[in-house]
Every structure is written in structure tokens, then in C-alpha cells.
């Protein structure tokens, strides 16, 4: 009996198996493994980059805060030196021989010569707060009483030098401040000798720092009145600082965030001057700190 012949399949015609590796890993699962492996490598690097960027931003803000505080302190020292120079000039004039014998005409001329380099005025005020002379007016011209009775009164009471807050002068009609020293006759203070500066003198001092435009400096007197500003001075001089900003400026020990008098969110530092008690401020807008690298705030030079 003959057995039936069974045809064997051609090996070349057998389809490829679905599993290509001995342990069987589908191609789509292999791609998933590769993606996960790549993420495992890159995520730590990405996290490190984010940490580094945040660290750099923190360091940049810390450096900016340091410079804001340093700038305010340096300006306070500059203004104290400016006021101290005025005191030295006045104390020298207070010992004038012409003044000691009440030769007011000669003293008026002498005081005028002392101010040749300064855009200021010298006044002599008696105990009734009457101006005896004023170098901003011709000698012999009738003069009013001083517009700044409070500072003259402190000179007569304390027998020491004094610096006023901002006020409007009767003769000049400008925003001015007074630096005053006593003139003695024996043990008694007979006159208050005064040097009057326009507020623009201090505006020019602030602008002389030549800072980048977004760095703004200012001076506020003890009553919270804006005395000078490096930007838009004419617009704000003589106006009160917002009550909350003035309060925080008095209390703050370092740099703080605040809304400026111009309505802008800023980093602000204030330092009190030793001679006058004014507040000297330095600010930089918060928006410049948040700007992309290379477009942010440029720090003033030390």
C-alpha cells in the first residue's frame, strides 16, 4: 500500500514571525523604551538648567538690591557734604568784622562775594524774624519777614546750626531750603545767618550721577514733601509723597517693593541724611528685573 505524499512547505515562503528578538520585544514598545530612556537622561539636565537660571535671577536681584541701597547711601553722603560746605561758609561769615559792628552794607557786599560760585542767597534774620539783608535783593530794599520762621526759631532756641524743610521763598518765589547758623553777640544769639538754596540745586546734584534712565533718585524732606527728583522734578517738587510710601520709607531698613509717586512698581531704598534728616531714595522698576537677560536693568557704576 502506497502512502500519500505530503508536500512540505517551502521555508522561503514562511512569513516572518511577529517577534524579532529571542525574548520577544515588539518594535513599538522598543520606541517607548527609547523615549523613556532619553527623558531619563534629559530631565535631570533640564531641572539643573532651570535651577541655574533661577539661581542667576536671584543673584542678579540681590546684586540690584545691593546697588540700590548703596546708591541711596552714597547720595546721602554727597548731600551731607553739600550742606556741610554751606555751614562752613556761613560760620566763617558769622565772624565777619563788618557784621560784628553792624556795617550791613559792607557785609552785604562781602556775602555776595562769598557766593560768587554758588547759585544761592545769604540772608540775615533778626530775632523778630525780619530779614535785615538778602543778597538776592539790592541792599537797602525793603524786605519782608522770613518765610521760614520755624528754622530761625530753632537756631535762636538751640544756638546750633539748622537745616530747613522745603518752602517757597518770599523774595525768590521759588522752592527753597535754608541752611542757618547762629550769629552771637556775647552769649546771646543776635541773628540767624542763612544760606538759601533753590530746590533745583539738588535736582542738578541728583542728575549729576549720570545714571541709566530707569534709575530714579529723589529727596524727601522731614514732612514728606518731595524736595528734588532726578526725573520729572518740576512736576513733583513741592508735592507730598503718598502717605503709605512715606511711612514705609521712614520704617524700612533696607530695600523694599513699593509703588512710586509716579505709580510704577519699584524696588526702593531710602537713607536718612545726618545733617538735615531728609530721606534720600533710589529706585529701579521691578519690570526691568523681570526683563529677559540682556534687556534688563543696567546697574550704575560703583
C-alpha positions, 0 to 999 in steps of 0.5 A: 500500500502506497502512502500519500505524499505530503508536500512540505512547505517551502521555508522561503515562503514562511512569513516572518514571525511577529517577534524579532528578538529571542525574548520577544520585544515588539518594535513599538514598545522598543520606541517607548523604551527609547523615549523613556530612556532619553527623558531619563537622561534629559530631565535631570539636565533640564531641572539643573538648567532651570535651577541655574537660571533661577539661581542667576535671577536671584543673584542678579536681584540681590546684586540690584538690591545691593546697588540700590541701597548703596546708591541711596547711601552714597547720595546721602553722603554727597548731600551731607557734604553739600550742606556741610560746605554751606555751614562752613561758609556761613560760620566763617561769615558769622565772624565777619568784622563788618557784621560784628559792628553792624556795617550791613552794607559792607557785609552785604557786599562781602556775602555776595562775594562769598557766593560768587560760585554758588547759585544761592542767597545769604540772608540775615534774620533778626530775632523778630524774624525780619530779614535785615539783608538778602543778597538776592535783593539790592541792599537797602530794599525793603524786605519782608519777614522770613518765610521760614520762621520755624528754622530761625526759631530753632537756631535762636532756641538751640544756638546750633546750626539748622537745616530747613524743610522745603518752602517757597521763598518770599523774595525768590518765589521759588522752592527753597531750603535754608541752611542757618547758623547762629550769629552771637553777640556775647552769649546771646544769639543776635541773628540767624545767618542763612544760606538759601538754596533753590530746590533745583540745586539738588535736582542738578546734584541728583542728575549729576550721577549720570545714571541709566534712565530707569534709575530714579533718585529723589529727596524727601524732606522731614514732612514728606514733601518731595524736595528734588527728583532726578526725573520729572522734578518740576512736576513733583517738587513741592508735592507730598509723597503718598502717605503709605510710601512715606511711612514705609520709607521712614520704617524700612531698613533696607530695600523694599517693593513699593509703588512710586509717586509716579505709580510704577512698581519699584524696588526702593531704598531710602537713607536718612541724611545726618545733617538735615534728616531728609530721606534720600531714595533710589529706585529701579522698576521691578519690570526691568528685573523681570526683563529677559537677560540682556534687556534688563536693568543696567546697574550704575557704576560703583 
